[in-house]
Amino acid sequence: MIVKFNQQANKNASARILFAAALVLACAFGTVTGAVAQSIPVPPTPTEITPPAGNSAFLVGHAQGSQGYVCLPTPDGGTSWTINSPRPEATLFSDVFGQNFQIITHFTSINANPKPGVTVPLSGNATWQSSLDTSKVWATASGHIDAGTDDSCPNSGSIQCLLLQSVGNQKGPTGGRLLNNVTFIQRLNTNGGSAPTTACTVGQTQLQGYTADYYFYRADK
C-alpha cells in the first residue's frame, strides 16, 4: 500500500510540474486568454534602461545567482577587485501557484547565431537559455543605472540595473521559440552582487551572490 501511495504521489507531482510548464509556456506565448495572457506589468524605469517604443514585456524571471570577481593589480601598485568573466551566472524562476518553477538559465557563451553586423567577442556574450525548450538569446548592455538611484533599482550598493539588447537569438533543437524573438532584457531590482570590499592578492577570485528581476521583451506585432 505504501508503494502504491508513493507511486501515486510521484504521478501527481509529475502532473503538477507538467501543468506548470505548460502554463508558463502558454503565458509567455500569449496563447491563453483573460487576465493570465495580459502584458507583464513592469515598473516605471529611467530612460537609460527603458526599451524603445514598440517592445513589450512578455516574461519575467526572478533570478538567484552570483557575480564573479578577480583581484588585479592597479597602476599605483595596489590591487582591486574587478568583474571577472564569466558574467553573472544565475537561475531564473517564475512563481507558479506560489512555488518557484525554473524557467531560464543565465550564463556566458559564444553567440552561435549573431544578428547581421554583430561582431562576436571571443569572451562570449551574456546568454539566457530557456529551461523549457532550450531556445536562447544573447545580449549586451546598452544602458545602466546605479543601484539605489531609482525605485526600479532601490538597493544601494548592489550591482547596476541594466538594459540589454539582443545580439543573437536561436530556436531550440526541436523548434522551441520562447526566447527566439527576445529584443531587449531589463535587469531590475538588483540586490547584492557588488565587488568585495576586502583586501585581495593578485589572481584571487570570489563569487558574490545576487538576486534580480529579469524582464524579457519582444517586438509588438
Secondary structure, DSSP 8 states (H G I E B T S, - for coil): -HHHHHHHHHHHHHHHHHHHHHHHHHHHHT-S-GGGGS--------GGG---TTEEEEEEEEEEEEEEEEEEE-TTS-EEEEE-SS--EEEEEEEETTEEEEEEEEEEE--SSB-TT----TT-EEEEEETTT--EEEEEEEEEE-TTSBTTB--TTS--EEEEEEEEEE--TT---TTTTEEEEEEEEEEE-----S---TT-EEEEEEEEEEEEEEE--
